[in-house]
Amino acid sequence: MTTVLLIIHLMIAAGLVAVVLLQRSEGGALGIGGGGGGGFLTGRGTANFLTRVTAGLAAAFFVTSIALTLLANHTDKPRSIFDAPVQKGVPAAPKTDTPTEGALPKLNPIDQTPKAPKSQ
């Protein structure tokens, strides 16, 4: 679900960038359309259309952003061992030097004192 919503969010963002760049510049030098006359998508009707498309894409961008935030914060399982909830009232397991079942036995360290060879 999150992946699908993220892909939709990225497509909306790319569309929003494209629509904003298609709009006619109002005297600034940042728009692709420049300020020149004649060309692709000119006139009052297309300006209203692009304004409405921009507003719709911006609203969709905000909605998907909020939805992604809510999905990221609402998880049923912990993501890590460290994020696991602590159970109150349950005593911790006592630490012992004896190995538990399934664990490797504790090996004794090698005695470092030199020993005299046995005579025969």
Biopython code that builds the backbone (N, CA, C, O; Angstrom):
import numpy as np
from Bio.PDB.StructureBuilder import StructureBuilder

atoms = [
    (1, "MET", "N", (0.825, -1.196, 0.000)),
    (1, "MET", "CA", (0.000, 0.000, 0.000)),
    (1, "MET", "C", (0.867, 1.257, 0.000)),
    (1, "MET", "O", (0.626, 2.198, -0.756)),
    (2, "THR", "N", (1.872, 1.251, 0.858)),
    (2, "THR", "CA", (2.743, 2.418, 0.943)),
    (2, "THR", "C", (3.505, 2.619, -0.358)),
    (2, "THR", "O", (3.685, 3.750, -0.809)),
    (3, "THR", "N", (3.952, 1.524, -0.959)),
    (3, "THR", "CA", (4.720, 1.632, -2.206)),
    (3, "THR", "C", (3.858, 2.202, -3.322)),
    (3, "THR", "O", (4.315, 3.055, -4.083)),
    (4, "VAL", "N", (2.628, 1.743, -3.427)),
    (4, "VAL", "CA", (1.728, 2.251, -4.466)),
    (4, "VAL", "C", (1.462, 3.737, -4.251)),
    (4, "VAL", "O", (1.493, 4.522, -5.199)),
    (5, "LEU", "N", (1.202, 4.119, -3.003)),
    (5, "LEU", "CA", (0.939, 5.522, -2.704)),
    (5, "LEU", "C", (2.179, 6.391, -2.961)),
    (5, "LEU", "O", (2.062, 7.534, -3.403)),
    (6, "LEU", "N", (3.352, 5.845, -2.683)),
    (6, "LEU", "CA", (4.590, 6.587, -2.942)),
    (6, "LEU", "C", (4.810, 6.793, -4.441)),
    (6, "LEU", "O", (5.254, 7.861, -4.861)),
    (7, "ILE", "N", (4.505, 5.787, -5.237)),
    (7, "ILE", "CA", (4.644, 5.928, -6.697)),
    (7, "ILE", "C", (3.663, 6.965, -7.230)),
    (7, "ILE", "O", (4.020, 7.786, -8.075)),
    (8, "ILE", "N", (2.427, 6.927, -6.739)),
    (8, "ILE", "CA", (1.438, 7.938, -7.140)),
    (8, "ILE", "C", (1.902, 9.334, -6.727)),
    (8, "ILE", "O", (1.760, 10.291, -7.488)),
    (9, "HIS", "N", (2.452, 9.444, -5.530)),
    (9, "HIS", "CA", (2.956, 10.728, -5.018)),
    (9, "HIS", "C", (4.067, 11.272, -5.921)),
    (9, "HIS", "O", (4.085, 12.463, -6.234)),
    (10, "LEU", "N", (4.983, 10.410, -6.336)),
    (10, "LEU", "CA", (6.072, 10.849, -7.223)),
    (10, "LEU", "C", (5.557, 11.255, -8.604)),
    (10, "LEU", "O", (6.071, 12.198, -9.205)),
    (11, "MET", "N", (4.552, 10.553, -9.103)),
    (11, "MET", "CA", (3.970, 10.930, -10.398)),
    (11, "MET", "C", (3.261, 12.284, -10.300)),
    (11, "MET", "O", (3.347, 13.098, -11.220)),
    (12, "ILE", "N", (2.571, 12.523, -9.200)),
    (12, "ILE", "CA", (1.917, 13.820, -8.997)),
    (12, "ILE", "C", (2.959, 14.924, -8.907)),
    (12, "ILE", "O", (2.769, 16.004, -9.467)),
    (13, "ALA", "N", (4.060, 14.664, -8.207)),
    (13, "ALA", "CA", (5.120, 15.678, -8.079)),
    (13, "ALA", "C", (5.722, 16.009, -9.443)),
    (13, "ALA", "O", (5.956, 17.176, -9.755)),
    (14, "ALA", "N", (5.973, 14.982, -10.252)),
    (14, "ALA", "CA", (6.532, 15.222, -11.586)),
    (14, "ALA", "C", (5.538, 15.995, -12.455)),
    (14, "ALA", "O", (5.931, 16.896, -13.196)),
    (15, "GLY", "N", (4.251, 15.645, -12.365)),
    (15, "GLY", "CA", (3.235, 16.370, -13.119)),
    (15, "GLY", "C", (3.106, 17.812, -12.673)),
    (15, "GLY", "O", (2.912, 18.709, -13.493)),
    (16, "LEU", "N", (3.214, 18.031, -11.381)),
    (16, "LEU", "CA", (3.129, 19.396, -10.848)),
    (16, "LEU", "C", (4.289, 20.246, -11.350)),
    (16, "LEU", "O", (4.100, 21.406, -11.716)),
    (17, "VAL", "N", (5.471, 19.679, -11.368)),
    (17, "VAL", "CA", (6.635, 20.414, -11.891)),
    (17, "VAL", "C", (6.433, 20.743, -13.367)),
    (17, "VAL", "O", (6.711, 21.860, -13.803)),
    (18, "ALA", "N", (5.948, 19.768, -14.133)),
    (18, "ALA", "CA", (5.739, 19.994, -15.570)),
    (18, "ALA", "C", (4.692, 21.070, -15.821)),
    (18, "ALA", "O", (4.886, 21.924, -16.686)),
    (19, "VAL", "N", (3.596, 21.045, -15.088)),
    (19, "VAL", "CA", (2.522, 22.025, -15.295)),
    (19, "VAL", "C", (2.989, 23.420, -14.893)),
    (19, "VAL", "O", (2.661, 24.399, -15.563)),
    (20, "VAL", "N", (3.744, 23.518, -13.816)),
    (20, "VAL", "CA", (4.239, 24.837, -13.405)),
    (20, "VAL", "C", (5.207, 25.388, -14.448)),
    (20, "VAL", "O", (5.201, 26.587, -14.727)),
    (21, "LEU", "N", (6.030, 24.529, -15.019)),
    (21, "LEU", "CA", (6.975, 25.003, -16.038)),
    (21, "LEU", "C", (6.283, 25.356, -17.352)),
    (21, "LEU", "O", (6.819, 26.142, -18.132)),
    (22, "LEU", "N", (5.119, 24.798, -17.609)),
    (22, "LEU", "CA", (4.383, 25.126, -18.834)),
    (22, "LEU", "C", (3.681, 26.477, -18.751)),
    (22, "LEU", "O", (3.358, 27.069, -19.781)),
    (23, "GLN", "N", (3.447, 26.961, -17.564)),
    (23, "GLN", "CA", (2.713, 28.214, -17.419)),
    (23, "GLN", "C", (3.539, 29.389, -17.924)),
    (23, "GLN", "O", (4.770, 29.381, -17.895)),
    (24, "ARG", "N", (2.825, 30.377, -18.377)),
    (24, "ARG", "CA", (3.460, 31.563, -18.942)),
    (24, "ARG", "C", (4.060, 32.412, -17.833)),
    (24, "ARG", "O", (3.458, 32.594, -16.775)),
    (25, "SER", "N", (5.236, 32.919, -18.087)),
    (25, "SER", "CA", (5.915, 33.754, -17.106)),
    (25, "SER", "C", (5.262, 35.127, -17.061)),
    (25, "SER", "O", (4.797, 35.634, -18.082)),
    (26, "GLU", "N", (5.230, 35.720, -15.890)),
    (26, "GLU", "CA", (4.630, 37.046, -15.725)),
    (26, "GLU", "C", (5.693, 38.115, -15.586)),
    (26, "GLU", "O", (5.607, 38.957, -14.692)),
    (27, "GLY", "N", (6.674, 38.098, -16.434)),
    (27, "GLY", "CA", (7.706, 39.120, -16.407)),
    (27, "GLY", "C", (9.009, 38.631, -15.805)),
    (27, "GLY", "O", (10.049, 39.263, -15.996)),
    (28, "GLY", "N", (8.978, 37.524, -15.085)),
    (28, "GLY", "CA", (10.202, 36.960, -14.538)),
    (28, "GLY", "C", (10.911, 36.154, -15.604)),
    (28, "GLY", "O", (10.351, 35.907, -16.672)),
    (29, "ALA", "N", (12.106, 35.752, -15.335)),
    (29, "ALA", "CA", (12.869, 34.992, -16.317)),
    (29, "ALA", "C", (12.993, 33.533, -15.924)),
    (29, "ALA", "O", (13.918, 32.860, -16.378)),
    (30, "LEU", "N", (12.082, 33.015, -15.083)),
    (30, "LEU", "CA", (12.211, 31.651, -14.610)),
    (30, "LEU", "C", (11.358, 30.662, -15.380)),
    (30, "LEU", "O", (11.618, 29.461, -15.304)),
    (31, "GLY", "N", (10.367, 31.101, -16.107)),
    (31, "GLY", "CA", (9.469, 30.190, -16.807)),
    (31, "GLY", "C", (10.035, 29.740, -18.135)),
    (31, "GLY", "O", (10.818, 30.461, -18.753)),
    (32, "ILE", "N", (9.647, 28.542, -18.586)),
    (32, "ILE", "CA", (10.100, 28.054, -19.886)),
    (32, "ILE", "C", (9.443, 28.862, -20.994)),
    (32, "ILE", "O", (10.075, 29.155, -22.010)),
    (33, "GLY", "N", (8.193, 29.220, -20.806)),
    (33, "GLY", "CA", (7.445, 29.932, -21.838)),
    (33, "GLY", "C", (7.983, 31.319, -22.114)),
    (33, "GLY", "O", (7.636, 31.924, -23.129)),
    (34, "GLY", "N", (8.819, 31.833, -21.239)),
    (34, "GLY", "CA", (9.333, 33.191, -21.419)),
    (34, "GLY", "C", (8.202, 34.177, -21.286)),
    (34, "GLY", "O", (7.227, 33.907, -20.584)),
    (35, "GLY", "N", (8.305, 35.281, -21.923)),
    (35, "GLY", "CA", (7.229, 36.251, -21.897)),
    (35, "GLY", "C", (6.800, 36.578, -23.302)),
    (35, "GLY", "O", (5.954, 37.445, -23.524)),
    (36, "GLY", "N", (7.392, 35.875, -24.256)),
    (36, "GLY", "CA", (7.156, 36.170, -25.662)),
    (36, "GLY", "C", (5.744, 35.857, -26.103)),
    (36, "GLY", "O", (5.004, 35.154, -25.414)),
    (37, "GLY", "N", (5.379, 36.383, -27.255)),
    (37, "GLY", "CA", (4.044, 36.154, -27.771)),
    (37, "GLY", "C", (3.995, 34.860, -28.559)),
    (37, "GLY", "O", (5.030, 34.285, -28.896)),
    (38, "GLY", "N", (2.770, 34.399, -28.853)),
    (38, "GLY", "CA", (2.553, 33.229, -29.704)),
    (38, "GLY", "C", (3.309, 31.996, -29.245)),
    (38, "GLY", "O", (4.402, 32.103, -28.690)),
    (39, "GLY", "N", (2.742, 30.850, -29.470)),
    (39, "GLY", "CA", (3.429, 29.619, -29.115)),
    (39, "GLY", "C", (2.458, 28.602, -28.557)),
    (39, "GLY", "O", (1.243, 28.741, -28.693)),
    (40, "PHE", "N", (2.994, 27.602, -27.944)),
    (40, "PHE", "CA", (2.213, 26.489, -27.402)),
    (40, "PHE", "C", (1.475, 26.916, -26.142)),
    (40, "PHE", "O", (2.060, 27.555, -25.267)),
    (41, "LEU", "N", (0.206, 26.573, -26.041)),
    (41, "LEU", "CA", (-0.641, 26.849, -24.883)),
    (41, "LEU", "C", (-0.656, 28.334, -24.507)),
    (41, "LEU", "O", (-0.272, 28.704, -23.398)),
    (42, "THR", "N", (-1.090, 29.155, -25.415)),
    (42, "THR", "CA", (-1.204, 30.571, -25.094)),
    (42, "THR", "C", (-2.673, 30.958, -25.070)),
    (42, "THR", "O", (-3.523, 30.256, -25.617)),
    (43, "GLY", "N", (-2.949, 32.036, -24.456)),
    (43, "GLY", "CA", (-4.314, 32.529, -24.398)),
    (43, "GLY", "C", (-4.903, 32.400, -23.012)),
    (43, "GLY", "O", (-4.364, 31.720, -22.139)),
    (44, "ARG", "N", (-6.015, 33.068, -22.838)),
    (44, "ARG", "CA", (-6.658, 33.144, -21.531)),
    (44, "ARG", "C", (-7.256, 31.805, -21.115)),
    (44, "ARG", "O", (-7.186, 31.447, -19.939)),
    (45, "GLY", "N", (-7.835, 31.065, -22.039)),
    (45, "GLY", "CA", (-8.468, 29.784, -21.720)),
    (45, "GLY", "C", (-7.476, 28.757, -21.198)),
    (45, "GLY", "O", (-7.756, 28.041, -20.238)),
    (46, "THR", "N", (-6.318, 28.693, -21.838)),
    (46, "THR", "CA", (-5.324, 27.732, -21.385)),
    (46, "THR", "C", (-4.699, 28.155, -20.065)),
    (46, "THR", "O", (-4.289, 27.306, -19.274)),
    (47, "ALA", "N", (-4.622, 29.471, -19.815)),
    (47, "ALA", "CA", (-4.090, 29.935, -18.533)),
    (47, "ALA", "C", (-5.018, 29.500, -17.403)),
    (47, "ALA", "O", (-4.549, 29.069, -16.350)),
    (48, "ASN", "N", (-6.338, 29.611, -17.611)),
    (48, "ASN", "CA", (-7.283, 29.151, -16.599)),
    (48, "ASN", "C", (-7.195, 27.639, -16.413)),
    (48, "ASN", "O", (-7.260, 27.144, -15.287)),
    (49, "PHE", "N", (-7.047, 26.902, -17.525)),
    (49, "PHE", "CA", (-6.931, 25.450, -17.453)),
    (49, "PHE", "C", (-5.673, 25.046, -16.681)),
    (49, "PHE", "O", (-5.735, 24.182, -15.806)),
    (50, "LEU", "N", (-4.545, 25.660, -16.995)),
    (50, "LEU", "CA", (-3.296, 25.313, -16.302)),
    (50, "LEU", "C", (-3.350, 25.694, -14.827)),
    (50, "LEU", "O", (-2.773, 25.008, -13.983)),
    (51, "THR", "N", (-4.037, 26.779, -14.521)),
    (51, "THR", "CA", (-4.183, 27.181, -13.118)),
    (51, "THR", "C", (-5.004, 26.151, -12.352)),
    (51, "THR", "O", (-4.676, 25.803, -11.217)),
    (52, "ARG", "N", (-6.065, 25.669, -12.976)),
    (52, "ARG", "CA", (-6.906, 24.663, -12.321)),
    (52, "ARG", "C", (-6.171, 23.334, -12.173)),
    (52, "ARG", "O", (-6.286, 22.668, -11.143)),
    (53, "VAL", "N", (-5.417, 22.949, -13.200)),
    (53, "VAL", "CA", (-4.645, 21.701, -13.120)),
    (53, "VAL", "C", (-3.581, 21.815, -12.031)),
    (53, "VAL", "O", (-3.355, 20.866, -11.280)),
    (54, "THR", "N", (-2.935, 22.964, -11.945)),
    (54, "THR", "CA", (-1.926, 23.183, -10.908)),
    (54, "THR", "C", (-2.546, 23.090, -9.519)),
    (54, "THR", "O", (-1.975, 22.470, -8.623)),
    (55, "ALA", "N", (-3.700, 23.698, -9.341)),
    (55, "ALA", "CA", (-4.375, 23.648, -8.035)),
    (55, "ALA", "C", (-4.784, 22.217, -7.690)),
    (55, "ALA", "O", (-4.643, 21.792, -6.543)),
    (56, "GLY", "N", (-5.284, 21.481, -8.667)),
    (56, "GLY", "CA", (-5.675, 20.089, -8.427)),
    (56, "GLY", "C", (-4.490, 19.206, -8.079)),
    (56, "GLY", "O", (-4.558, 18.395, -7.156)),
    (57, "LEU", "N", (-3.396, 19.368, -8.827)),
    (57, "LEU", "CA", (-2.197, 18.583, -8.533)),
    (57, "LEU", "C", (-1.593, 18.957, -7.181)),
    (57, "LEU", "O", (-1.087, 18.091, -6.466)),
    (58, "ALA", "N", (-1.643, 20.235, -6.832)),
    (58, "ALA", "CA", (-1.120, 20.660, -5.525)),
    (58, "ALA", "C", (-1.948, 20.056, -4.399)),
    (58, "ALA", "O", (-1.392, 19.612, -3.394)),
    (59, "ALA", "N", (-3.265, 20.035, -4.553)),
    (59, "ALA", "CA", (-4.134, 19.438, -3.534)),
    (59, "ALA", "C", (-3.867, 17.935, -3.419)),
    (59, "ALA", "O", (-3.801, 17.394, -2.315)),
    (60, "ALA", "N", (-3.716, 17.265, -4.566)),
    (60, "ALA", "CA", (-3.416, 15.836, -4.545)),
    (60, "ALA", "C", (-2.058, 15.565, -3.911)),
    (60, "ALA", "O", (-1.885, 14.566, -3.213)),
    (61, "PHE", "N", (-1.093, 16.454, -4.153)),
    (61, "PHE", "CA", (0.239, 16.312, -3.557)),
    (61, "PHE", "C", (0.155, 16.404, -2.032)),
    (61, "PHE", "O", (0.785, 15.618, -1.325)),
    (62, "PHE", "N", (-0.618, 17.361, -1.531)),
    (62, "PHE", "CA", (-0.773, 17.497, -0.076)),
    (62, "PHE", "C", (-1.490, 16.289, 0.522)),
    (62, "PHE", "O", (-1.113, 15.810, 1.592)),
    (63, "VAL", "N", (-2.509, 15.803, -0.156)),
    (63, "VAL", "CA", (-3.258, 14.647, 0.357)),
    (63, "VAL", "C", (-2.362, 13.407, 0.419)),
    (63, "VAL", "O", (-2.365, 12.684, 1.416)),
    (64, "THR", "N", (-1.605, 13.166, -0.641)),
    (64, "THR", "CA", (-0.721, 11.989, -0.628)),
    (64, "THR", "C", (0.409, 12.159, 0.382)),
    (64, "THR", "O", (0.850, 11.178, 0.980)),
    (65, "SER", "N", (0.882, 13.380, 0.581)),
    (65, "SER", "CA", (1.915, 13.610, 1.600)),
    (65, "SER", "C", (1.395, 13.283, 2.993)),
    (65, "SER", "O", (2.079, 12.626, 3.777)),
    (66, "ILE", "N", (0.194, 13.737, 3.297)),
    (66, "ILE", "CA", (-0.390, 13.456, 4.613)),
    (66, "ILE", "C", (-0.663, 11.961, 4.766)),
    (66, "ILE", "O", (-0.428, 11.395, 5.834)),
    (67, "ALA", "N", (-1.157, 11.319, 3.708)),
    (67, "ALA", "CA", (-1.433, 9.880, 3.775)),
    (67, "ALA", "C", (-0.156, 9.083, 3.993)),
    (67, "ALA", "O", (-0.147, 8.130, 4.772)),
    (68, "LEU", "N", (0.931, 9.465, 3.310)),
    (68, "LEU", "CA", (2.204, 8.767, 3.505)),
    (68, "LEU", "C", (2.733, 8.964, 4.919)),
    (68, "LEU", "O", (3.309, 8.044, 5.499)),
    (69, "THR", "N", (2.544, 10.146, 5.475)),
    (69, "THR", "CA", (2.975, 10.406, 6.847)),
    (69, "THR", "C", (2.189, 9.555, 7.830)),
    (69, "THR", "O", (2.763, 8.976, 8.753)),
    (70, "LEU", "N", (0.881, 9.479, 7.637)),
    (70, "LEU", "CA", (0.052, 8.672, 8.540)),
    (70, "LEU", "C", (0.387, 7.182, 8.422)),
    (70, "LEU", "O", (0.398, 6.470, 9.426)),
    (71, "LEU", "N", (0.657, 6.713, 7.210)),
    (71, "LEU", "CA", (1.021, 5.309, 7.037)),
    (71, "LEU", "C", (2.387, 5.001, 7.641)),
    (71, "LEU", "O", (2.600, 3.911, 8.172)),
    (72, "ALA", "N", (3.300, 5.942, 7.565)),
    (72, "ALA", "CA", (4.635, 5.711, 8.127)),
    (72, "ALA", "C", (4.594, 5.674, 9.649)),
    (72, "ALA", "O", (5.371, 4.947, 10.268)),
    (73, "ASN", "N", (3.703, 6.445, 10.258)),
    (73, "ASN", "CA", (3.616, 6.478, 11.715)),
    (73, "ASN", "C", (2.737, 5.369, 12.278)),
    (73, "ASN", "O", (2.812, 5.083, 13.473)),
    (74, "HIS", "N", (1.923, 4.751, 11.470)),
    (74, "HIS", "CA", (0.991, 3.728, 11.957)),
    (74, "HIS", "C", (1.488, 2.354, 11.529)),
    (74, "HIS", "O", (1.118, 1.852, 10.467)),
    (75, "THR", "N", (2.337, 1.743, 12.374)),
    (75, "THR", "CA", (2.827, 0.405, 12.093)),
    (75, "THR", "C", (2.366, -0.523, 13.199)),
    (75, "THR", "O", (2.355, -0.140, 14.369)),
    (76, "ASP", "N", (1.988, -1.734, 12.841)),
    (76, "ASP", "CA", (1.522, -2.703, 13.821)),
    (76, "ASP", "C", (2.659, -3.481, 14.462)),
    (76, "ASP", "O", (2.551, -3.902, 15.614)),
    (77, "LYS", "N", (3.730, -3.671, 13.740)),
    (77, "LYS", "CA", (4.846, -4.437, 14.280)),
    (77, "LYS", "C", (6.066, -3.536, 14.404)),
    (77, "LYS", "O", (6.225, -2.603, 13.616)),
    (78, "PRO", "N", (6.927, -3.796, 15.377)),
    (78, "PRO", "CA", (8.133, -2.981, 15.512)),
    (78, "PRO", "C", (9.093, -3.247, 14.361)),
    (78, "PRO", "O", (9.176, -4.367, 13.856)),
    (79, "ARG", "N", (9.801, -2.232, 13.959)),
    (79, "ARG", "CA", (10.744, -2.356, 12.841)),
    (79, "ARG", "C", (12.070, -2.968, 13.274)),
    (79, "ARG", "O", (12.803, -3.511, 12.448)),
    (80, "SER", "N", (12.374, -2.884, 14.539)),
    (80, "SER", "CA", (13.661, -3.345, 15.025)),
    (80, "SER", "C", (13.478, -3.993, 16.387)),
    (80, "SER", "O", (12.456, -3.804, 17.045)),
    (81, "ILE", "N", (14.456, -4.741, 16.793)),
    (81, "ILE", "CA", (14.424, -5.342, 18.127)),
    (81, "ILE", "C", (14.417, -4.249, 19.183)),
    (81, "ILE", "O", (13.774, -4.389, 20.224)),
    (82, "PHE", "N", (15.123, -3.172, 18.921)),
    (82, "PHE", "CA", (15.231, -2.088, 19.885)),
    (82, "PHE", "C", (13.923, -1.306, 20.018)),
    (82, "PHE", "O", (13.716, -0.614, 21.015)),
    (83, "ASP", "N", (13.040, -1.409, 19.023)),
    (83, "ASP", "CA", (11.759, -0.709, 19.065)),
    (83, "ASP", "C", (10.655, -1.529, 19.729)),
    (83, "ASP", "O", (9.529, -1.051, 19.870)),
    (84, "ALA", "N", (10.969, -2.768, 20.139)),
    (84, "ALA", "CA", (9.952, -3.634, 20.735)),
    (84, "ALA", "C", (9.467, -3.030, 22.046)),
    (84, "ALA", "O", (10.258, -2.484, 22.815)),
    (85, "PRO", "N", (8.165, -3.129, 22.299)),
    (85, "PRO", "CA", (7.643, -2.555, 23.547)),
    (85, "PRO", "C", (8.144, -3.323, 24.763)),
    (85, "PRO", "O", (8.296, -4.544, 24.719)),
    (86, "VAL", "N", (8.394, -2.610, 25.830)),
    (86, "VAL", "CA", (8.865, -3.210, 27.063)),
    (86, "VAL", "C", (7.644, -3.631, 27.866)),
    (86, "VAL", "O", (6.726, -2.838, 28.077)),
    (87, "GLN", "N", (7.638, -4.877, 28.310)),
    (87, "GLN", "CA", (6.516, -5.375, 29.094)),
    (87, "GLN", "C", (6.791, -5.084, 30.564)),
    (87, "GLN", "O", (7.808, -5.504, 31.116)),
    (88, "LYS", "N", (5.883, -4.373, 31.177)),
    (88, "LYS", "CA", (6.042, -4.033, 32.582)),
    (88, "LYS", "C", (5.513, -5.178, 33.440)),
    (88, "LYS", "O", (4.530, -5.833, 33.095)),
    (89, "GLY", "N", (6.184, -5.402, 34.561)),
    (89, "GLY", "CA", (5.745, -6.430, 35.484)),
    (89, "GLY", "C", (6.336, -7.793, 35.195)),
    (89, "GLY", "O", (6.132, -8.719, 35.981)),
    (90, "VAL", "N", (7.064, -7.956, 34.094)),
    (90, "VAL", "CA", (7.692, -9.232, 33.777)),
    (90, "VAL", "C", (9.151, -9.132, 34.188)),
    (90, "VAL", "O", (9.870, -8.272, 33.679)),
    (91, "PRO", "N", (9.613, -9.995, 35.104)),
    (91, "PRO", "CA", (11.004, -9.910, 35.541)),
    (91, "PRO", "C", (11.950, -10.332, 34.432)),
    (91, "PRO", "O", (11.622, -11.174, 33.596)),
    (92, "ALA", "N", (13.116, -9.737, 34.444)),
    (92, "ALA", "CA", (14.133, -10.079, 33.459)),
    (92, "ALA", "C", (14.717, -11.444, 33.796)),
    (92, "ALA", "O", (14.708, -11.850, 34.958)),
    (93, "ALA", "N", (15.217, -12.145, 32.808)),
    (93, "ALA", "CA", (15.821, -13.457, 33.026)),
    (93, "ALA", "C", (17.110, -13.286, 33.821)),
    (93, "ALA", "O", (17.894, -12.380, 33.538)),
    (94, "PRO", "N", (17.340, -14.148, 34.813)),
    (94, "PRO", "CA", (18.569, -14.022, 35.603)),
    (94, "PRO", "C", (19.781, -14.404, 34.776)),
    (94, "PRO", "O", (19.715, -15.292, 33.925)),
    (95, "LYS", "N", (20.886, -13.725, 35.034)),
    (95, "LYS", "CA", (22.126, -14.025, 34.330)),
    (95, "LYS", "C", (22.837, -15.160, 35.061)),
    (95, "LYS", "O", (23.058, -15.089, 36.270)),
    (96, "THR", "N", (23.188, -16.191, 34.327)),
    (96, "THR", "CA", (23.904, -17.322, 34.909)),
    (96, "THR", "C", (25.131, -17.618, 34.084)),
    (96, "THR", "O", (25.222, -17.246, 32.914)),
    (97, "ASP", "N", (26.079, -18.299, 34.715)),
    (97, "ASP", "CA", (27.294, -18.688, 33.992)),
    (97, "ASP", "C", (27.130, -20.032, 33.309)),
    (97, "ASP", "O", (27.962, -20.422, 32.490)),
    (98, "THR", "N", (26.075, -20.734, 33.637)),
    (98, "THR", "CA", (25.854, -22.025, 33.009)),
    (98, "THR", "C", (25.243, -21.816, 31.632)),
    (98, "THR", "O", (24.406, -20.936, 31.436)),
    (99, "PRO", "N", (25.670, -22.631, 30.690)),
    (99, "PRO", "CA", (25.123, -22.456, 29.339)),
    (99, "PRO", "C", (23.668, -22.903, 29.290)),
    (99, "PRO", "O", (23.251, -23.826, 29.989)),
    (100, "THR", "N", (22.929, -22.230, 28.459)),
    (100, "THR", "CA", (21.533, -22.597, 28.277)),
    (100, "THR", "C", (21.431, -23.671, 27.216)),
    (100, "THR", "O", (22.401, -23.955, 26.514)),
    (101, "GLU", "N", (20.280, -24.254, 27.100)),
    (101, "GLU", "CA", (20.086, -25.328, 26.137)),
    (101, "GLU", "C", (20.263, -24.785, 24.719)),
    (101, "GLU", "O", (19.693, -23.757, 24.354)),
    (102, "GLY", "N", (21.050, -25.485, 23.947)),
    (102, "GLY", "CA", (21.290, -25.071, 22.577)),
    (102, "GLY", "C", (22.476, -24.140, 22.429)),
    (102, "GLY", "O", (22.906, -23.869, 21.308)),
    (103, "ALA", "N", (23.018, -23.642, 23.537)),
    (103, "ALA", "CA", (24.166, -22.749, 23.455)),
    (103, "ALA", "C", (25.447, -23.573, 23.508)),
    (103, "ALA", "O", (25.447, -24.707, 23.986)),
    (104, "LEU", "N", (26.518, -23.005, 23.021)),
    (104, "LEU", "CA", (27.809, -23.688, 23.100)),
    (104, "LEU", "C", (28.271, -23.736, 24.547)),
    (104, "LEU", "O", (28.043, -22.786, 25.295)),
    (105, "PRO", "N", (28.917, -24.823, 24.956)),
    (105, "PRO", "CA", (29.396, -24.881, 26.343)),
    (105, "PRO", "C", (30.512, -23.881, 26.569)),
    (105, "PRO", "O", (31.262, -23.545, 25.653)),
    (106, "LYS", "N", (30.610, -23.413, 27.796)),
    (106, "LYS", "CA", (31.651, -22.455, 28.143)),
    (106, "LYS", "C", (32.965, -23.203, 28.280)),
    (106, "LYS", "O", (33.068, -24.147, 29.064)),
    (107, "LEU", "N", (33.958, -22.790, 27.528)),
    (107, "LEU", "CA", (35.249, -23.449, 27.547)),
    (107, "LEU", "C", (36.127, -22.836, 28.624)),
    (107, "LEU", "O", (36.100, -21.626, 28.850)),
    (108, "ASN", "N", (36.902, -23.677, 29.283)),
    (108, "ASN", "CA", (37.839, -23.187, 30.286)),
    (108, "ASN", "C", (39.053, -22.612, 29.581)),
    (108, "ASN", "O", (39.510, -23.164, 28.580)),
    (109, "PRO", "N", (39.577, -21.510, 30.090)),
    (109, "PRO", "CA", (40.776, -20.953, 29.469)),
    (109, "PRO", "C", (41.968, -21.887, 29.669)),
    (109, "PRO", "O", (42.030, -22.642, 30.639)),
    (110, "ILE", "N", (42.887, -21.821, 28.757)),
    (110, "ILE", "CA", (44.084, -22.664, 28.827)),
    (110, "ILE", "C", (44.967, -22.166, 29.959)),
    (110, "ILE", "O", (45.197, -20.966, 30.107)),
    (111, "ASP", "N", (45.455, -23.106, 30.752)),
    (111, "ASP", "CA", (46.331, -22.759, 31.861)),
    (111, "ASP", "C", (47.680, -22.329, 31.291)),
    (111, "ASP", "O", (48.287, -23.077, 30.524)),
    (112, "GLN", "N", (48.146, -21.171, 31.640)),
    (112, "GLN", "CA", (49.363, -20.603, 31.068)),
    (112, "GLN", "C", (50.621, -20.959, 31.861)),
    (112, "GLN", "O", (51.720, -20.602, 31.436)),
    (113, "THR", "N", (50.501, -21.642, 32.985)),
    (113, "THR", "CA", (51.704, -21.972, 33.774)),
    (113, "THR", "C", (52.424, -23.137, 33.126)),
    (113, "THR", "O", (51.796, -24.127, 32.752)),
    (114, "PRO", "N", (53.760, -23.026, 32.988)),
    (114, "PRO", "CA", (54.513, -24.119, 32.353)),
    (114, "PRO", "C", (54.572, -25.343, 33.284)),
    (114, "PRO", "O", (54.682, -25.207, 34.503)),
    (115, "LYS", "N", (54.499, -26.489, 32.706)),
    (115, "LYS", "CA", (54.561, -27.742, 33.457)),
    (115, "LYS", "C", (55.812, -28.509, 33.054)),
    (115, "LYS", "O", (56.234, -28.526, 31.898)),
    (116, "ALA", "N", (56.371, -29.134, 34.063)),
    (116, "ALA", "CA", (57.578, -29.949, 33.801)),
    (116, "ALA", "C", (57.133, -31.258, 33.146)),
    (116, "ALA", "O", (56.090, -31.812, 33.492)),
    (117, "PRO", "N", (57.945, -31.749, 32.186)),
    (117, "PRO", "CA", (57.584, -33.003, 31.550)),
    (117, "PRO", "C", (57.672, -34.159, 32.552)),
    (117, "PRO", "O", (58.496, -34.132, 33.466)),
    (118, "LYS", "N", (56.843, -35.143, 32.380)),
    (118, "LYS", "CA", (56.850, -36.307, 33.253)),
    (118, "LYS", "C", (58.017, -37.207, 32.885)),
    (118, "LYS", "O", (58.274, -37.471, 31.711)),
    (119, "SER", "N", (58.716, -37.672, 33.911)),
    (119, "SER", "CA", (59.801, -38.593, 33.644)),
    (119, "SER", "C", (59.261, -40.011, 33.629)),
    (119, "SER", "O", (58.309, -40.333, 34.340)),
    (120, "GLN", "N", (59.871, -40.848, 32.819)),
    (120, "GLN", "CA", (59.328, -42.182, 32.649)),
    (120, "GLN", "C", (59.985, -43.176, 33.507)),
    (120, "GLN", "O", (59.629, -44.354, 33.471)),
]
sb = StructureBuilder()
sb.init_structure("model")
sb.init_model(0)
sb.init_chain("A")
sb.init_seg("    ")
for serial, (resi, resn, name, xyz) in enumerate(atoms, 1):
    if name == "N":
        sb.init_residue(resn, " ", resi, " ")
    sb.init_atom(name, np.array(xyz, "f"), 0.0, 1.0, " ", f" {name:<3s}", serial, name[0])
structure = sb.get_structure()
